[in-house]
Amino acid sequence: MKMKVNKNDWLFLVVCLLLGILAEESFFRGIIGISYLVFITAFYAVFFMRYRLFPFSHQRFGYLVVICIWLLAAGYVLNENILFYILNIAAIPGLVIFHLVLVTSPKNFKWNQPAFILYIFSRIIAALKYNAAFTGAIGKLAKKDVADNRIIIWKKILIGVVISLPVLVVVLRLLMTADSQFALLVGDIPDLFRIVDAEGVFRFIVVVIAMSAFFGLMQVLYIKQVTVMKKQEWQAPLKLDTVISITVLVLINIVYILFTIVQFKYFFSGSLQGDYTYAEYARKGFFELLFVTLINLSITIVVLSLGDSGKNGIRIMRQVLLTILVLTSAVMLSSAFLRLSMYEDAYGFTFTRVLVHSFMIFLVVIFTYTLVKIWVEKLSLFHFYFITALIYYTAISIIDLDKMVVKENINRYEETGKIDAYYLGSLSSTGVLGLIQLYEQGENIPHLETILRNKQMDVQRENSTWQGYNFKREQASQKLKGLQFK
């Protein structure tokens, strides 16, 4: 790849350098908080400045993606949940790359086709090639100002240094052994190199890598593509035989119908049956949920995507069988939902249990759309699944699920007098705020004061930075510092 480096390229490289410095300051200086939102703001300011005259494509969907990106970044300021803290470190950059490639792709190129994934990887590879070509162009510019004989001299000097290093190591070792004063003199030499900070070198490398990533990707996406992307519908690499798929559906549906009829009262009686404990009852419900998601939904998607519709009679038969599969799955999903609710009533609420509840609601939406897709074949499964999953993930990230857990556990304590103070104490700053609320109300909960005292000492030892600012963490910190124990 040959290129000419102009003034605008140099200016944009400097901007990307500043963006790289901000990235290093935001993500490598300790815990991440408001710094993620600051960086995303700066990044998109640079992006829209660079692409101010660019004709964007897929704009409506692009707006949805960028809104989700901003909300996920804002979650680092508003909430404090370790699961989403870790997941969003990778999820946000992935969505940013997806968004940049999406809005700069050809207008007639469908993003909900598998070819779009390959297109994203091709743009990333092109960015790496661009950086290599840009570095080569800079090297050629540097050589123009240096005479050939000077380059040869510097090469020879470098060769001489490399050759002399082994000899110097042996000679210095012998001389240091022969004379102690010389050994002391030479021993002080390493102190001169301590000005080179290993951490500083690491941060410099991070800045260079970040700068190269931003510069290469934005430059490549801005360049008009020579290859014309044709609008093509995705075609399945293989087709399922109609007779085989219908046979599988008939056999599976017979089992599910019998299971549903026999167990219907057992599912929805609202009480335990047999010798099951609450824990066993809830676990069975959870595994039923896994069964529904991994088996039934997978079968439905495979048949809809790879199966042959067939003629009118066969098509209707297939649609009816898939409908029965979805409806029986809904029965089992409802059973799992009720069982988990019973388990929560008995043992309290946790983040995992509330998350599973929300996932069940998400599955209801997925199954509903899938049921419509069975009868309206022109609908796209991946299009809806991706958008729904993006909205769902953004919603549970930005909504403080920990607050819901704390609220429900406090309500349960007021009704039953039972609460797990240690669990709430481990539930981020939101759990600490809930414990402080209970302590200020004068509730006599075992170990509550001990937990809060330990949290108070932890806060006093903390060294906070602007990068890690979080609203909930700051609120809990202020409450703990002002807490007066009896």
N, C-alpha and C positions, 0 to 999 in steps of 0.2 A: 504494500500500500504506500503510494507516494503522496506527499501532501506539501502544501506551502503554508508556513506559519505566518499569519498576519498579526496586525496590532490587536484586533479584537480577540484573537485566540489567547494572546498574552494577558490581556486584561481579564478575560474570563478565568484563566488559570490562576491569577492572583485572587479572584473572588472565591474560587474553589479551595484555594489554600486557606483563606480565612474561614471558610465553612468547615474545612478539615480540622482547624484549630478549635473551633467551637464544638465539633463532634468529640474531640478528645477531652475537652473540658467538661462536656455534658455527661459522658458515659464512662470515663476512666478516672474519676476523682472521688469515687466512693459510691454510696447508695444513690440511685436515680430517683428523682422526684420531678420538680417543676422543670428541670433541665431538658427532659424529653419534649415537653411542649414548646420550650424556647427554641430547641433545635429544629423541630418540625416547622415552626413559624419561619425561621430563618431560611430553611431549606426551600420551602415553597415560595418564599419571596424571591430567592435566587432563580428558581425554576421559572416562575411567571415573568420575571424580568428578562431572562434569556429567551423565552418563547412568546414574548408579547405580540409578535407578528405572525405566529405560527397558526395555521388553520387546524384546530383540534377536531378530533373525531370522537364518536361515542360519548358525547358530552353529558347527556342525562345520566347515564350509568356512571360516568366518571365523577360527576358531582356526588353521587351516593357513596362511592368508594372513598373520596377525599374527606367527606364528612365523617365517615367511620374512622378514618385514620386520625383525624383531629380529636374525635371523642375518645379513642383508645389512648392517645397521648395525654389527654386531659385526665384520664383515669389515674395516672401517676401522681396527679396533684390532689384529686378529690378523694380517692380511696386508697386503702392499703391492704392488699391481698396478695400473699406470696405466690399463689398459683398464677394469677393473671400478671403479676410482676414479671415472672419468668417467661410465660408464654408470649407476652406482648413485646418482649425484647426481640424476638424473632418474627412475630406476626406483623408488626408495624413495618419493618423494612421490606418484608415480602409483599405487603399490600402497596407500599410506595412504588416498588419496581413494577408491580402489576399495573398500577395506575398510570405511571409514566409511559410504559409501553402501550397501554390501551389507548390513551388520548393522542398518541403520536403515530398510531398504526394507520394503515389505509382505511378509508371509510367503508369500503366494501368487504372488509375482512371481519368475519364473525369471531367474537371473543369466546363464544360458548362452544367452540369446536376444539377437538384435541389438537389440531394444528396450531392453535394459538399458544399452547404450552411450548411447543418446539420453537415458535417464533420468539417467545420471550428469551429462551436460552440462546437463540441465534443473535439476539441483540446484545446479550451479556458478553458472548464470545467476540462479537464485533467491537465492543467497547475495549476489551483487552488488546485486540489487534490495533485499535486506534492508538491506545497509549504507547504500545511498542513502536508504532510508526512515528508518533509525535516525538518520542525520546530519540529515535534515530535522526529525525529532522533537526532537532536541537543539536545533536552531536555534529552533524554536517555543518551547521552554522558556526559552531565553535571552531571547527577545523579551518574554516576559511580565513580566520584572523591569525592563524599560527602557521609559520613557515614549516615546510616539510622537514628541513634539517633539525629544527628544534624538537619536533615530535620524535624523531629518531634518537636524539640525545636523551630525552626524558625516558624513552623506552629502555635505552641501554643502562641508564642510572637505576631504573626499577629492577632490571635483571641483576645488576650488581648487588643491590640491596638484598634481593632474595638469595643469591648465592652466598653472601657473606654471613647471613643470619645463623646457619648451623655452625660455622666456624667460630663466630663470636660467642655462641653459647658454650662451646667446649673451652675456649680460651678463658672466658670470664670465670668459668667454674674452677679451672686450675689456678688462676691468679688469686681468686678469693680464698682458696684453700692455703695458698702459700703465704699470704699476708693478711692478717686480721684487720689492720687499719684500712686496707683497700677494700676488704669485704664490707666494713661498716660504711665506707663511702658509696660503694655500689649498691648496698642495701637500702640506702635512702632514695635511690633513683625512682623506685615505684611510687613513692609519695608524690612525685611530680605529676603522675598520671591520674591521681585521684580527683583532679578537677573534672575528669570525664565521668559524669554521673550515669550509671547504668539505667536508672529509671528515666533520666532525661533522654537517653538514646532510644529507649523503648517508646516513649511518648512521641519522639520525633518520627519514628517508623510508623506509628499509628496515624499521625497527621499526614504523612506522605501517602500511605495506603488509602486513607479516606479521601484525600484530595484527588488521587488518581481515579478512584471509583466514581466520584461525583463528576469529574471533568470528562472522563471517557464516555460514560453512559449518556450524559446530556449532550455531548458533542455528536455522538453517533445517532441519537434519536432525532437530532435537529437536521441532520443531513438527509436530503431527499433520496429515497430508495430507488435504485435503478430497476430492480426486479419488480414486476407487476404482480401483485397478489390477486389471484383469481378467486372469485366468489364460488366456493364449492361446498356442497352439502356433505357432511360427514357420512360415510358409508361404513357399515359394520364389516370387519374383516371376515366374519363368518356368519352364517344364518342357522338358527336352530330349526330343526325339523318340526313341523307343526304337530305331527302325530306324537312325537316324543315329548314335546313341551306340554301338550294337553294331557298325556298319560301321567306325567309327573304331577301336574296340578290336580288331577282327579284324585290320585292316591293321597297326596298331602291334605287336600281339602276333606276327604273322608275322615282322616285321623283328627283333624282340627274340629270338624263338626261334632263328632262323637265326644271329643274331649270337652268341648264347650257345653254340650247338652248335659253331660253327666256332672260336670263341675260347676254349672251355672249358679246353683244355690250356694255351693261352697265358696265361689268367688265373692259373692255379694251379700253374704249373710251378715257381715260386719263383726263376726266373732270367730274365735279360734275353733278349729275342728280337730278331732283326734287328740293325739298326744303332742302336738306341735307347741313349741315355745314361741314367744314373739319374735325372737331372733331368727329361728328357723323359718317362721312364716314369712318374714320380710325378705330373707335371703332367697326363698323360692320365688317370690315376686320379682326380685331383682334379676335373677337368672332368666325368668320368663321375658323380662324386658330385653335382655341381651339376645335371647332367642328370636324375639320379634324383630329386632333391628338387624341382626347379622344373617338371619335365615330368611324370614318372610319378605322383608323389604328387599333383600338382595335378589331373591328369586323373582320378585315382581319387576325389578329394574332390568334384570337380565332378559326376561321374557319380552318386556316392552321394547328393549333396545335391540336385541338380537333375534327375536322371534319373528317368524313370518306371519303376517296377519291372516293370510288365506282368503278364501272366498266368504260370501255373506254368512252362510250357516256356521262355518268353522270360526269365523271372526267373532260372531256373537257368542258362540260357546266359549271361546277363549276369554272374552271380556267378562262373561258371567263367572267363570272359574277364578279369574284374577280378583273380581269383586268380592267373591266369597272369601278368598285368601286375605284380603285387606280387612274385611269386616271381622273375621275371626281373630285377626291380629289385634284389632281394636278392642275386642273383648278381653284378651289377655293383658293388653296394655292397661285397661281400666282396672283389672284385678291387681296388677302390680302397683298401680297408683294407690289403691285403697289399702293394700297391705303395708306399704311404706308409711302411709298416714297413721295407721294403727301403731306401727313401730315407733313413730315420733311421739305419739301420745303417751306411750309407755316409757320411753327412754330419753325423750327430749330431742331437740333439734341440733343438727350439726351442719356445717357448711356443705359437706358431701351430700347429705340427704336433701338439702334444699336445692343443690345443683342438679341432683338426679330428678327431682320434681320438675324443675324447669326444662330439663332435657326431655322429659315425657311430654310436656306441653308442646315442645318443638316437634316431637315425633307426630303428635296429633295433626299439626299443620302439614307436615310432610305426607302423612298418609291421606289426608283429605285431598291434597293436590294430586297425589298419585291416583286416587280413585277417580278424579275428574279426567286425568290423563288417559285412563283405561278406555273411556268412552269418547274422548276428544283427542284423536291421535296426533293432530297437528301441533299440539303443545310440546314444549321442550322441557324435559326433566332437568337436565343439567342447569339450564338457565335459571329455573325457579329454585332448585336446590342450592345453588351457589349464592344467590341473592338472599334467600331466607337464612342460610347458615351464617352469612356475613352479618346480617341484621341481628340475628340471635346472639352471636358471639359478642358483638359490640354492646348489645343491651345488657347481657349478664356481666360484662366487664365494667360498664359504667355505673350500673345499678349496684348499690352497696349490699350484696347478699349477706355479708357479715352482720349488717345492721338488722336485717330481717331475722337472722338467727338469734341475735341478742334479744331482740324484742319478744320473739316467741318463747325463748327460755325464761325471760322475766315474767311473762304472762303465766307460763306454766308454774313458775315458782310461787306466784301469788295464789294460784289455785291449789297446788299440791304441796308446796313447801319444799320441793325437790329442785336442786340446781347443781350443776357441775362447775364450780368456781374456777378450778384449774383449767378446764377447757376454754372457758370464756377468757381467761387470762392469756391463753396462747393464741387467741383469735384476733391478732393484730391490735391496732389502737382502738378499733370500734369495741372490741371485747373489754378492753381496759376501761373505756368510758362507761360501759354498762356496769362493771363492777364498782366504779366510783359512785355511780348513781345509787346502787344498792347500799353502799357503805354510808353515804350521806343521808339515806333514809333511815339509818339505824338498824338495818336488818342484821340479825344474829346468824351469820353464815360461817361455818367452820373454815378456818384458814384464810378468810377473806382479807383480814388486816395484814397477815404475813405476805400474801401475794402482792398487795398494793405497796407495802414497804419495800419489797424487792424491786418492784417496778419503779418506784421513786428513786432508789439508789442507781438503777440502770440509767435513768434519765439524767441524773446529776453527773454521771460519768461520760455522757455522750458529748462528742464534738460535732456540732451541726454545721453544715455548709449550705450554700445557696442551692447547689445542685440537688440536694436531697429534700428540699422543702416539700412537705405534704400537709395538706390542711388537717386531716384527721390526726396525723402524728403530732402536729404542732398543738392541736386542741388538747389531746391527751397529755402531752408534755406539760402544758400550762396548768391543767387540772391537777396533775400529780405533784407539781412543785408547790402549789398552793394548798395541798391537802394536809389538814391538821389531824394527827392521830390522837386518840384518847389516852 
